[in-house]
Amino acid sequence: MPSFSRNDVVLVAYPFADRIGGKVRPAVIVSGTHRSQDVIVVPLTSRADRIGEGEFLLAEWQAAGLNMASVVKRGLFTVHDSFVVKRIGILSGVDMARIDDSLRLWLSL
């Protein structure tokens, strides 16, 4: 059984709505260790043209294993760990702290 941790940068195979095909996209695991096979992720994108409230460009995207500058997008998804293709890196403490701030903003915590 795969084991993923909070702060892991992963590639997720997101299925299309029609369940025929999908795309592999980067995301950050924001859930803690749990015996469930589900993980909670926040999506990443290379599109920095429209950054909304709480979204931001990762400061240390290269150290996180990403191939290009990436933006944290507003979104919170629960995915079965079988949809996680692989772990590509670990997010820095600085960037993870910003995600935590964004989660508090988005969820009104």
N, C-alpha and C positions, 0 to 999 in steps of 0.2 A: 504494500500500500504506500503510495507517495506521501511524503511528509513536507509540508510547506509551513513557513513561518511568517509572522508579521514582518513587514519591510521587504519581503522578497519581491523582486521584479520578475514577472513571469510572462510567458506568451500563452494566451488563451484562445482556443478555437471557438469563437462565437458563432453559433448557428444562425442562418437566416431565418426570418419569421416563418417561411414556408417549410422549414426544416430540410430543404434540399440545398446542400452546400453550406458554406460559411466562410469566414475570414479569420485569420490568425492575427491577433492584435496584442500589444503589450498592456499590462496592467500591474498594479501594485496590490499585494495582499494586505488588507487592513484588519483582518480578523486575527484573534489570538489562536494559539494551539487549542484544538478541541478534538474529541474523538469522532465527531461527525466527518463525513467525507465531503462536506461542503466547505468552501472558502468564500469569504467576502472580499471583493476586489473593487478598486477604483480604476477606471480606464485611463489610458494615456494616448496621446495623439501627437503627430508632428505638425498638425495644423495650428499655427499660432496667430492666425488672422482675426479670429473672433474669440477673445478670452473674456469669459463672463465672471461674475462675482464669485470669489473663492477659487477660481481657476488660476494656475500660474505655471510659468516655465520652470522646470526643474533646474536648480543651480548646479547639481553635480550629475547630470544625465550620463556622461561618459563613464564615470566610475560605477554607475548603476548597471552597466552592460548594454546600454542603448546605443544604436548606430547613429542616431541623429538627435538634435535638440527636441525635447518632448515636453508637452504640456499636460498637467493634471486636469482632467475634464470632470465636470460635475456629473456624478453618477455613482451608484452603489449597486453592485450586482452580486448575487449569490450564485456560484457555479459549482457543480460537482467537480471534485479534483481530477476526474478523468478528462475534463475539458482543458486542463492545464497541460500544454504541450511540453514545456520545460521551464526551468528556472534559469534566468540569464544574469541575475545579479542581485545586489542588495541596495536598497535606497539609503542614502546618507541620513544621519540623525537630523540634520537641518531641514532636509526636504520632507522627512516624515513628520516632523513637528509642524510644518506648514500644512501637510495633509490633515493632521489632527485638528488644526485651526479651521480648515475648510469644512471638515465634517461637522464640527460644532456649529459653524455658520449655516450650512445647508440643512442640518437637522434641528436647528434652533435649540441646541443644548446649552 
